[in-house]
Amino acid sequence: MIFTILSKMNYLKKISLLLVLPAMVFLNSCSKDDDAFVRVTVNGSQLTTSPSDFTIGDRSDFNGDIDASFTGKDGTATRVFSWNNNLSTADYNADITANSDGSFRMIVEDSEGVVVLDRSIQGGTEPDSIGGVTSTGASGIWTVTIEVTNFTGDGSFSMSEGN
C-alpha cells in the first residue's frame, strides 16, 4: 500500500513537471526585452563603442566618406566613432523608415570638441530625412555620436568632407 501511494506521488510530480515546463518556456520566449535591439554599421563595420568606452586618439576610426546604416526593433543605443575630416565643414544626410515613435540623433564635434551638428529625426512624423552642411569647425579628427532611441525600423546616414 505504501509503495502504491509513493508511486502515485512520483507520477503526480512527473505530470506537474510536464505541465509547468512548457508554460515556463512559453512565458520566457514572449519577453519583449529579449527581442529589442539596435545595430549601427559604418562602412561595413558594426559599431559597438558606447560613449563610456570611447577615447579620442591620434588616429581616426574612419577616413574618407562615411556610408552608414542602422536598424532596430524597440531598441535604444548610443554609438560613437571618430572620423578624419581635413576640411572645416562636412556634408551630411540621414533618413529613416520607422514604424513607431522612435528617434535618430546625430551629434558631430570638431577636433576641438565643439559641436558643429546636432540634428534629430522623429519616427512616425515628417520630415523623415535631414541633410545639409555642418557649422564650421576645426579640421582634424571629429567625433560622431549616433543615438537611436526606442526605434523600430531602418535608416541610413552619410558624411563627407565639406567644401
Summary of the structure (lengths in Angstrom):
residues: 163
radius of gyration: 24.6
end to end distance: 93.8
largest distance: 93.8
contacts: 476
relative contact order: 0.23
helix: 21%
strand: 50%
